[in-house]
Amino acid sequence: MVEPSRVAGWFERFAGAHGGARRTTVEPRRVTVHAVDGATASVDVPFEPLAGEPAEHEGVQVDELVAHLDRPRRVALLLVRLGGYSVGVALGDRIQLSSTDRRLVHARHRAGGSSANRFRRRRDGQARVALQAAADAAARVLLPELPEVDAVVLGGDRQALAQLREDRRLAPLFERAEPAVLDVPEPRYAVLEEAAKRARCARIVVTDPA
């Protein structure tokens, strides 16, 4: 993931390492730099679409992408892992409001037998309580702000997020969520701050020539 201020330099170094750049393809949802040796470097545009008409330029031309990434946005963040969550709204890199909490959820029990079944039921109950707390926080903090945000960014454990999707209250959040899900550790306030920064970064995928 590359910060907006470093994107142009990254592509210039990519071109230099691959014999130069033939052209840059700019589309509403993707920007691709094509190198002389056949390698490509592509970015699926976050907060799509990119303004303007599709175009092709000679060499490296990513000014539109950099300006798009660098534009201040108000973003709702929903980070959840089993046993913890952090939700908030950020303007640029600054968190404006948030809620973070951790709940006890025991690790999986590897042994068998009736004691393992009791442990599993207890763990499942802990997980339900933790996810309910995350859903309640998202509804309380994020839903009232939804009309005033530019995007929703998700992060954390995909299974936990999938269970949150079942809460009908949160349907408007998931409908507006960006496709990319941030990989984050146990959610804490510091993790929420870092997620706000990462939400604005470019995820560059390099394909080497066959």
C-alpha positions as a Markdown table, in Angstrom:
| # | Residue | x | y | z |
|---|---|---|---|---|
| 1 | Met | 0.0 | 0.0 | 0.0 |
| 2 | Val | 1.4 | 3.3 | -1.1 |
| 3 | Glu | 0.6 | 6.7 | 0.4 |
| 4 | Pro | -0.8 | 9.3 | -2.0 |
| 5 | Ser | 2.4 | 11.5 | -1.7 |
| 6 | Arg | 4.5 | 8.6 | -2.8 |
| 7 | Val | 2.4 | 7.2 | -5.7 |
| 8 | Ala | 4.0 | 9.2 | -8.5 |
| 9 | Gly | 7.5 | 8.3 | -7.4 |
| 10 | Trp | 6.6 | 4.7 | -7.0 |
| 11 | Phe | 5.4 | 4.5 | -10.6 |
| 12 | Glu | 8.5 | 6.3 | -11.9 |
| 13 | Arg | 10.7 | 3.8 | -10.1 |
| 14 | Phe | 8.6 | 0.9 | -11.5 |
| 15 | Ala | 9.1 | 2.3 | -15.0 |
| 16 | Gly | 12.8 | 2.7 | -14.5 |
| 17 | Ala | 13.2 | -0.9 | -13.3 |
| 18 | His | 11.3 | -2.2 | -16.4 |
| 19 | Gly | 13.0 | -0.3 | -19.2 |
| 20 | Gly | 10.7 | 2.7 | -19.1 |
| 21 | Ala | 6.9 | 3.2 | -19.5 |
| 22 | Arg | 5.1 | 2.8 | -22.8 |
| 23 | Arg | 1.8 | 4.2 | -21.7 |
| 24 | Thr | -0.6 | 4.8 | -18.9 |
| 25 | Thr | -4.3 | 3.7 | -19.2 |
| 26 | Val | -6.6 | 5.8 | -17.1 |
| 27 | Glu | -10.1 | 4.4 | -16.5 |
| 28 | Pro | -12.8 | 5.3 | -14.0 |
| 29 | Arg | -12.1 | 2.3 | -11.9 |
| 30 | Arg | -8.5 | 1.4 | -12.7 |
| 31 | Val | -5.2 | 3.0 | -13.6 |
| 32 | Thr | -2.5 | 0.9 | -15.3 |
| 33 | Val | 1.1 | 1.8 | -16.2 |
| 34 | His | 2.4 | -0.5 | -19.0 |
| 35 | Ala | 6.2 | -0.9 | -19.0 |
| 36 | Val | 8.4 | -1.4 | -22.1 |
| 37 | Asp | 9.3 | -5.0 | -21.0 |
| 38 | Gly | 5.6 | -6.0 | -20.8 |
| 39 | Ala | 5.2 | -5.6 | -17.0 |
| 40 | Thr | 2.2 | -3.7 | -15.7 |
| 41 | Ala | 1.4 | -1.9 | -12.4 |
| 42 | Ser | -2.3 | -1.4 | -11.7 |
| 43 | Val | -4.4 | 0.4 | -9.1 |
| 44 | Asp | -8.0 | -0.4 | -8.5 |
| 45 | Val | -9.2 | 3.1 | -7.8 |
| 46 | Pro | -10.4 | 3.5 | -4.2 |
| 47 | Phe | -13.5 | 5.7 | -3.7 |
| 48 | Glu | -14.3 | 5.2 | -7.3 |
| 49 | Pro | -14.9 | 6.4 | -9.9 |
| 50 | Leu | -12.0 | 8.6 | -11.0 |
| 51 | Ala | -13.2 | 11.8 | -12.5 |
| 52 | Gly | -12.9 | 12.4 | -16.2 |
| 53 | Glu | -13.1 | 10.3 | -19.4 |
| 54 | Pro | -11.0 | 7.2 | -20.0 |
| 55 | Ala | -7.7 | 8.0 | -21.6 |
| 56 | Glu | -4.3 | 6.8 | -22.6 |
| 57 | His | -1.1 | 8.8 | -22.1 |
| 58 | Glu | 2.5 | 8.3 | -23.1 |
| 59 | Gly | 4.9 | 7.3 | -20.3 |
| 60 | Val | 3.9 | 7.5 | -16.7 |
| 61 | Gln | 0.9 | 9.8 | -16.1 |
| 62 | Val | -0.8 | 9.3 | -12.8 |
| 63 | Asp | -1.6 | 12.9 | -11.8 |
| 64 | Glu | -5.4 | 12.3 | -11.8 |
| 65 | Leu | -4.9 | 9.3 | -9.5 |
| 66 | Val | -2.7 | 11.2 | -7.1 |
| 67 | Ala | -5.2 | 14.1 | -6.9 |
| 68 | His | -8.0 | 11.6 | -6.4 |
| 69 | Leu | -6.2 | 9.9 | -3.5 |
| 70 | Asp | -5.2 | 13.1 | -1.9 |
| 71 | Arg | -8.6 | 14.7 | -1.8 |
| 72 | Pro | -9.9 | 15.1 | 1.8 |
| 73 | Arg | -12.7 | 12.7 | 2.5 |
| 74 | Arg | -14.9 | 11.9 | 5.4 |
| 75 | Val | -14.8 | 8.1 | 5.8 |
| 76 | Ala | -16.8 | 5.7 | 8.1 |
| 77 | Leu | -14.6 | 2.9 | 9.4 |
| 78 | Leu | -15.9 | -0.4 | 10.7 |
| 79 | Leu | -13.1 | -2.7 | 12.1 |
| 80 | Val | -14.1 | -6.0 | 13.8 |
| 81 | Arg | -12.4 | -9.2 | 14.8 |
| 82 | Leu | -13.9 | -11.8 | 17.1 |
| 83 | Gly | -13.7 | -10.3 | 20.5 |
| 84 | Gly | -13.0 | -6.7 | 19.6 |
| 85 | Tyr | -14.2 | -3.8 | 17.4 |
| 86 | Ser | -13.3 | -0.2 | 16.6 |
| 87 | Val | -15.7 | 2.0 | 14.7 |
| 88 | Gly | -15.3 | 5.7 | 13.8 |
| 89 | Val | -15.5 | 8.5 | 11.4 |
| 90 | Ala | -12.3 | 10.1 | 10.0 |
| 91 | Leu | -11.8 | 13.3 | 8.0 |
| 92 | Gly | -8.5 | 12.6 | 6.2 |
| 93 | Asp | -6.2 | 11.1 | 8.8 |
| 94 | Arg | -8.0 | 12.6 | 11.8 |
| 95 | Ile | -10.5 | 10.6 | 13.8 |
| 96 | Gln | -13.6 | 12.8 | 14.6 |
| 97 | Leu | -15.6 | 10.3 | 16.6 |
| 98 | Ser | -15.2 | 6.7 | 17.6 |
| 99 | Ser | -16.0 | 3.7 | 19.8 |
| 100 | Thr | -13.7 | 0.8 | 20.7 |
| 101 | Asp | -14.2 | -2.2 | 22.9 |
| 102 | Arg | -12.9 | -5.7 | 23.6 |
| 103 | Arg | -14.8 | -8.7 | 24.7 |
| 104 | Leu | -13.6 | -12.0 | 26.0 |
| 105 | Val | -13.8 | -14.8 | 23.5 |
| 106 | His | -11.9 | -18.0 | 24.4 |
| 107 | Ala | -9.7 | -19.7 | 21.8 |
| 108 | Arg | -10.9 | -22.9 | 20.2 |
| 109 | His | -10.8 | -26.1 | 22.3 |
| 110 | Arg | -9.0 | -28.8 | 20.4 |
| 111 | Ala | -9.9 | -31.7 | 22.7 |
| 112 | Gly | -13.0 | -33.8 | 22.2 |
| 113 | Gly | -15.7 | -35.1 | 24.5 |
| 114 | Ser | -18.5 | -33.5 | 26.5 |
| 115 | Ser | -16.3 | -30.9 | 28.1 |
| 116 | Ala | -15.2 | -29.7 | 24.6 |
| 117 | Asn | -18.9 | -29.4 | 23.6 |
| 118 | Arg | -19.6 | -27.3 | 26.7 |
| 119 | Phe | -16.6 | -25.2 | 26.0 |
| 120 | Arg | -17.7 | -24.7 | 22.4 |
| 121 | Arg | -21.2 | -23.6 | 23.5 |
| 122 | Arg | -19.7 | -21.1 | 25.9 |
| 123 | Arg | -17.3 | -19.8 | 23.3 |
| 124 | Asp | -20.1 | -19.4 | 20.7 |
| 125 | Gly | -22.1 | -17.5 | 23.3 |
| 126 | Gln | -19.1 | -15.2 | 24.0 |
| 127 | Ala | -18.7 | -14.6 | 20.2 |
| 128 | Arg | -22.4 | -13.7 | 19.8 |
| 129 | Val | -22.2 | -11.2 | 22.7 |
| 130 | Ala | -19.0 | -9.7 | 21.2 |
| 131 | Leu | -20.5 | -9.4 | 17.7 |
| 132 | Gln | -23.7 | -7.9 | 19.0 |
| 133 | Ala | -21.7 | -5.2 | 20.8 |
| 134 | Ala | -19.9 | -4.4 | 17.6 |
| 135 | Ala | -23.2 | -4.2 | 15.6 |
| 136 | Asp | -24.7 | -2.0 | 18.3 |
| 137 | Ala | -21.7 | 0.4 | 18.2 |
| 138 | Ala | -21.8 | 0.6 | 14.4 |
| 139 | Ala | -25.5 | 1.4 | 14.5 |
| 140 | Arg | -25.0 | 4.0 | 17.2 |
| 141 | Val | -21.9 | 5.7 | 15.9 |
| 142 | Leu | -21.9 | 5.2 | 12.1 |
| 143 | Leu | -25.5 | 5.1 | 10.9 |
| 144 | Pro | -26.3 | 8.7 | 12.0 |
| 145 | Glu | -23.2 | 9.9 | 10.1 |
| 146 | Leu | -23.8 | 7.9 | 6.9 |
| 147 | Pro | -25.4 | 10.8 | 5.0 |
| 148 | Glu | -22.4 | 12.9 | 5.6 |
| 149 | Val | -19.6 | 10.5 | 4.7 |
| 150 | Asp | -18.0 | 9.9 | 1.3 |
| 151 | Ala | -17.3 | 6.2 | 1.8 |
| 152 | Val | -17.4 | 3.2 | 4.2 |
| 153 | Val | -14.2 | 1.2 | 4.8 |
| 154 | Leu | -14.3 | -2.2 | 6.4 |
| 155 | Gly | -11.5 | -4.0 | 8.1 |
| 156 | Gly | -10.7 | -7.1 | 10.2 |
| 157 | Asp | -11.9 | -10.7 | 10.1 |
| 158 | Arg | -14.1 | -11.5 | 7.1 |
| 159 | Gln | -16.1 | -14.1 | 9.0 |
| 160 | Ala | -17.0 | -11.6 | 11.7 |
| 161 | Leu | -17.9 | -9.0 | 9.1 |
| 162 | Ala | -20.1 | -11.6 | 7.3 |
| 163 | Gln | -22.0 | -12.1 | 10.5 |
| 164 | Leu | -22.5 | -8.4 | 11.0 |
| 165 | Arg | -24.0 | -8.3 | 7.5 |
| 166 | Glu | -26.9 | -10.3 | 8.8 |
| 167 | Asp | -27.9 | -7.4 | 11.1 |
| 168 | Arg | -30.5 | -5.6 | 9.0 |
| 169 | Arg | -29.8 | -2.3 | 10.7 |
| 170 | Leu | -26.3 | -2.3 | 9.1 |
| 171 | Ala | -27.4 | -2.9 | 5.5 |
| 172 | Pro | -26.9 | 0.8 | 4.5 |
| 173 | Leu | -23.3 | 0.6 | 5.8 |
| 174 | Phe | -22.5 | -2.5 | 3.8 |
| 175 | Glu | -24.2 | -1.3 | 0.7 |
| 176 | Arg | -21.7 | 1.7 | 0.6 |
| 177 | Ala | -18.6 | -0.3 | 1.7 |
| 178 | Glu | -15.5 | -0.2 | -0.5 |
| 179 | Pro | -14.7 | -3.5 | -2.1 |
| 180 | Ala | -11.2 | -3.8 | -0.4 |
| 181 | Val | -11.2 | -5.0 | 3.2 |
| 182 | Leu | -8.3 | -3.9 | 5.4 |
| 183 | Asp | -6.3 | -6.5 | 7.1 |
| 184 | Val | -6.0 | -5.2 | 10.7 |
| 185 | Pro | -4.9 | -6.7 | 14.0 |
| 186 | Glu | -7.0 | -6.7 | 17.2 |
| 187 | Pro | -8.9 | -3.4 | 16.8 |
| 188 | Arg | -7.8 | -0.6 | 19.1 |
| 189 | Tyr | -7.9 | 3.2 | 18.8 |
| 190 | Ala | -4.4 | 3.2 | 17.4 |
| 191 | Val | -5.4 | 0.6 | 14.8 |
| 192 | Leu | -8.4 | 2.8 | 13.8 |
| 193 | Glu | -6.1 | 5.8 | 13.3 |
| 194 | Glu | -3.8 | 3.7 | 11.1 |
| 195 | Ala | -6.8 | 2.3 | 9.1 |
| 196 | Ala | -7.9 | 5.9 | 8.4 |
| 197 | Lys | -4.4 | 6.5 | 6.8 |
| 198 | Arg | -4.4 | 3.2 | 4.9 |
| 199 | Ala | -7.9 | 3.8 | 3.5 |
| 200 | Arg | -6.4 | 6.6 | 1.4 |
| 201 | Cys | -3.5 | 4.5 | 0.1 |
| 202 | Ala | -3.0 | 3.0 | -3.4 |
| 203 | Arg | -3.0 | -0.8 | -3.5 |
| 204 | Ile | -0.7 | -1.5 | -6.5 |
| 205 | Val | -0.6 | -4.9 | -8.2 |
| 206 | Val | 2.4 | -5.7 | -10.4 |
| 207 | Thr | 2.2 | -8.2 | -13.2 |
| 208 | Asp | 5.6 | -9.3 | -14.6 |
| 209 | Pro | 5.9 | -10.2 | -18.3 |
| 210 | Ala | 5.2 | -13.8 | -19.2 |
